[in-house]
Amino acid sequence: MSTEDSGTRNRWWLVAATGLAVFMAQLDVTIVNVALPTIEHDFGTSTSLTEWVVLGYVLPLIALSLPGGRRLDRVGPERPGGRAGARHALTRAAIAGSG
């Protein structure tokens, strides 16, 4: 097996991982949108306010995916995986702990 075949195979794993991440983000947004009527009722807010909150949640996810993809193109698929996962886990733990 040549190094070119190995590099192509590694890139497909990166594409699959990115596709899975985008799918999970979309699924998360779909779940939030399904729960909007209950959120509106429980908090006594208007539809427009809850839509703005969802937009404020989704926009950073979309905005960070573009520079993240560019960085992965420059660095390559091997290096950032572990550190990115660790940063994500620590960020989630910090958010959960502050609430």
N, C-alpha and C positions, 0 to 999 in steps of 0.2 A: 504494500500500500504506500503510495507516495505521500509527501507532505501536503500536496495540493488537495488530495482526497480527504485527508485528515482535517485540513482547514475548512473545507466545504462542509464536512459533517458537523464540526463544532459550530459553525455559523447557523446551521439548521436547528441545533439545540437552542441557540440564543433566540432565534425567531419563534420557536415553539414556546419558550419561557415568556417571551414578551407577549405573545398572543394569549397565553393563559392569564398573565397579569391584566391585560386589557379586558379580557372576559370577566375576571373577578371584579374589577372596578365597575364594569357595566352592570353586572349582577347586583352589586351593592347599591348602585344608584336606582335600579329597578325596584329593589326591596324598599328603599326609602320612599320612592314615589308611590308605591302601593300603600304604605303606611301614612301618607300625608293626611288623608281625611281624619284618621284617628288622632294624629298629632295636632291637627287644627282644633278638634273637639276638646281634647284633653287640656291644651294650653289656652284655648279661647282666642286663637289668632285667626287672621284672615288668610285666604288662599294666596294672595299676592305675597304676603310676608313669608309664608313657608316656602314658596317657590324661590324667593330671594335667598333664603337660608340654604336650600338645596343647591342653587347656583354657586353660592359661596363655598360649598363643600366640593362640588365637582370641578370648578374652574382650576384650583391648584393641582388636582390630579392630572388634568389635561395639560396644564402649563408645564408641569415637571416632567412629563413623559418625553417631550421633544428634546430638551437639553440632555436628559438621561440617555436617550438613544444616540445622540451625537457623541456623548462621552464614551459610550460603549463601542462605537465605531472606531474611535481613536485608540482606546485602551486595549480592546479585544475581549473575548468572552471569558478568558480564564481568570483574570485578576480580580475584578470587582465583585464577584458573586458572594463570597463569604462576608466581606465587609458591608456590603449593601444589606444583606439579610440581618446582620447584627445591628446595624444602625436602625433598620426598620423595627426590629424587635424592641430595641431600647427606647425608641420614640413612642411606640405604642404603650410600653410599660409606663413611661413618664406621663403620658396623657391619661392613662387609666388610673394612675396613682394620684393625679392632681384633682380628679373629679369626685 
